[in-house]
């Protein structure tokens, strides 16, 4: 097998393409012949030891894969060789083969290509959990998405529209705004790459202008940094602010705003929620597959890279140049 390995903390340029022995699955594991791997922002953090999970090295990044089961370990039931599956592995996806916990794999519906399957669960799972379980988004409400052109942001646009919300997509460039319009955003808002205090006030005013005098009902923040506070200031009474990620930095928000607006700041830790509530997770996955079958959602794959160029996919991700999803293919 081949794998693109992280052998020391560093950027994408430190990854090494390596030939190695294909592992055998242990008890409770399956061996998957990987066909496609979705690229996500945590992959860029993990290789630098900046993520909350730090796998022992050497390891391949890539925590969202789709492929074919090649072998099963002792005690595995309900899965057989030849099954088409997707899996959340945490890491190991930038490889032709990888091991997965049998409890973390999901059968791929008929008609779903491997590339779509590899770009599905992480983004749509995160955004569905955020909007449905954490924000309780209702039909007719307004939804502001920060970082709307990225993977989770694009998923949130589609899911917000499916829920009947009015979606405002906030992004950093015109091409990203055009992309968000194409996938269903009602309004777009372009924010500057750097935001000082005056810029924060202007950004908040822009949000209020688009949301209406009462403010926005739900904010989906996948950016953080100086963009968070003006979004909170633009919340409506009893609004909900979803903390999804902070590539622009961990924000500092004056808590007096929560009192004045009667609003909530709600954390979204989808990965741990799947462990704590597996039945709820299974229900959400079934709902997502149903929406996919109806054409309401579909991964927007803007770039594809072979395994030997997977480091380029991580560079795109860390430089925030991705529209929708990027996938690494092994075939």
N, C-alpha and C positions, 0 to 999 in steps of 0.2 A: 504494500500500500504506500501511497504518498501522503505527506502531511506538511502543511506550512506551520512551522513551530516557532513559538516564543521561547527562547532559551535564556533571556535576561530582560529586565525591565527596559522598555524603550518604545519608540514609535514604530510605525509599520515597516520602516526600512530595516529594522533589526530582525524581522521574521526570516526563517530559513526553510527552503523547500527540501524535504528530507525523505529518503526511501527508508522504510522500516517494516518490521514484521507485523502482519495483520493480527490483532489480538483475538483471543477466544473469549466468548462471553462467560462471565461468572454466574453464580446463582442470582436469579432475578433480573438478569441482563439479556439484552438482545444485541446482536451485531448487525449493523445497518450498512449496506452499500449505498453511500451518499450519492444522490444525483444533483442536488442543489442545496445551497446554504444561504439563508437570508443574512444580511449584514445589518447590525444594529449599533446604536451609539455606545452601549456598554462595552462592546468589543474593543473600541478605541481606548477606553479607560482601563480595561482589564490588563492589556499588554503593558501598561505603564504602572501597574500596581496601584491604580487610583480608584478601583472599584471595591465594593464591600466584600466581594468574594475573590480570593486570590488562590487559584489552583496551583498545585506544585508543578514546577517546571521539570522538563520541557512539556509544553502542551500546545495544542492548536487552538486558536480562538475560533469563534463561531458557535453560538449557542442555540441556533434554530435551523433544523435540517429536515430534509425530506428525501426518502429513498426506499429501498427494498430490503426487507429482512433476509439476512443470509444465514443466520444461525441463532439459536435460542439456548439460554443457560438453564440449569436445573431450577425447577419450581415455577417456570414461566408457563402460564396458561392463557388461553384466549388469543395467542399470537402464534403464527406459524411461518415457516420459511416461504418467501415469495410474497408476503403481504406488503402492500404499498402503505407506508406510514409517514407521518411527520412526528417530530419529537423536539422537546425543549431539553437540550443537553447541558446548558450552561457554558460549555466549551467543547472543543473537539470537532467542530463542524468544518473547518478548513482542512479537509482530508477526504480521501476516497472512501474510507471506512471509519466508522466510529461506534463506540459502545453507548448504549442508552439504557436507563432504568426502564424496565418493562411497564412500570406504572405511569411513566411520563410520555408514553407514545399514544398516538391517536390515529386510527385508520383514516386514509385519505378517501374522500367520496369519489365515486366513479365520475370521470369527466373533468376532475381537477388536475391540471398539469403539475409536475413536480416543482416547477419554478413558483407557481402560485402558492402551493402548499408550504414551501420553504419561507414564504414572505407573508404568512397569514396569521398564525396564532399570536406571535409576540405583539404586533402592532394592534390588530383588531381585538385581541384579548385584553390588552391594556386599556384601550379606549372604550370598549364595551363595558368593562368593569367600572371605569371611571365615570362614564356618563349615566349608566343604568344603576349600578350599586352604590356609588358614592355621591353623585350629584342628584340622582333621581330626576333627570331631565324630563320635562313635560312638553307635550305638543303645544306649540305656540310660544314657547319661551325663546329668548335670545341666547346665543352661545358664541362667545369670543374664544378663538383658538390662537394662542401664541405659538409661533413656530409651525404654522399650519401646513407648510409644504413638505415637511419631513414625514417619516414613516408613520409615527403615531398620530401626527397632526392630520395627515391626509385621511387616515382611517377615521379620525374623529369627525372630519367634514362629512364623510359618507354616512356614518352612524348618526350624526346629528340630524342630517336631512331625513334619514329613515325614521327617526323619532318624531319628525314634524317640527323641528326647531328652525329658527331663523339664524343662519350661520354667518358670522363675521370672521374672515380669515386674516390674521395679522402675520406679515412676512417681511423680509428684509430687502426684497428686490421686485422689480416689475415682472420678470420672467416667472418668479415664484407666485406672484399674484395672479398672473395669467393661468398658470397651472391650477391654482385653487379654484378659479372660476370654471375651468373646464370640468372639474370633478364635482361641481355642485355648490360652491360657496355663493351665498346671496350677495355679500359685500366683501371687499378686500381693503386692507389698510397696510400701507408700507411704513415701517418704522426704521429709523437710522441705525447704522451699525454700532454707534456709540450714543449713549443717552445720558446727558447731564441733567441738572435739576430743572432748567428751563425746558429741556426736551421732554422730561417726564410730564410736566404740566401740559405741554402741547399734545403729547401722546394720549393722556387721559381725556383731554377735551375732544380729540378726534374720535375716541371710543364712544364717548357720550353722544356725539353728533350722529354717529351711525346707529347706536343702540336706541336712541330716543331719550327724552327728558328723565325717565325713571331709572335709566341705567341698564346694564346688562345682567341677565339672570345668572348665567354660569360662565366662569372663566376657566378654560383648560390651558394651564401654563406648562408648556414643555420647554421653556427658555430660561426663566429665572432671572437672576441679576437685577439690573435697574429697571427691567420691564415689569416686574411683579407689582410693585407699589402703585404705579399709575393705573394698572388694571384693577386692583382692589378698590382704588378710589372711584372707579367708574362702575362699581357693582350697584345693583338695585337693592332695595330693602329685602332682607332675607336672601341675598344672593349667595352663591356657593363658588369658592375659589379652589380649584383643584391643583394640588401640587404634584406634577407629573415628572418633571426633570429640571435640571438647571445647568445646561452647557454654558450659559453666560455667567455662572456663579451662583452661590447660595444667597438669596435675597434677605434683606432685613426689612421687615414690615412693621410699622407702628401699630400696636395692638389696639390703640384707641379707635382705629377705623372699624374694627369688628364690632365694637360697642355702638358706634354712631350709626352703623348700617344694619345692625342686627344680623350680620352675615357670618358665614362659616368658612374657615380655612381647613380644607379636607385633604389629608394625605392619600396618595394612590400608590400602594405597593402591591401591584398585581401579582408578582411572583410569589410572595408569601401568602397572598389570599388564596391562591390555587392549592397550597398545602393545607391551609387552615380550613378551607371550605371546598373539598373536592367535589361534593355534589352540586354546589352552586356553580363551580367552574365547568363541570360537565354540561350543565344546563345552558350556560352561556355559550359554550362551544357549539352545542346543537343549534342554538339560535343563530349563531354566526354562519354555520354551514347552510342553514335554511335561507338566510339573506343572500349568501353567495349564489345559491341555486336560483334565486329570484332575480339576480342581476343587480341587487341593491348595493352590493359591495364587491370590489375586485382589486387585488393588489396592483398598484400602479408602478410597474417596474420600469425605471428610466435608464438603467445601465446594467450590463452583464459582463462579468469577467471570468476567465478560466482560472483554475486553481493557482497556476504559476504567477498570475497577475493580481491575486487577491489583495495584496498590500495596497494596490492602487484604489481598490474599493474602500479600504479603511481611510486612506487619505481624503477621498471625496467626503466621507462621513465626518471626519474630524474637522474639515474645512467648511462644513455646513453648506455644501454644494449639491446635496442630494435632493432630487425631486421625487417624492414618494419612496420607492424602495430600490435597493441595489442588491443583486444576487450574484453569488459565485457558483459556477456550474462545473461539474466534474466529468460530464460526458463529452 
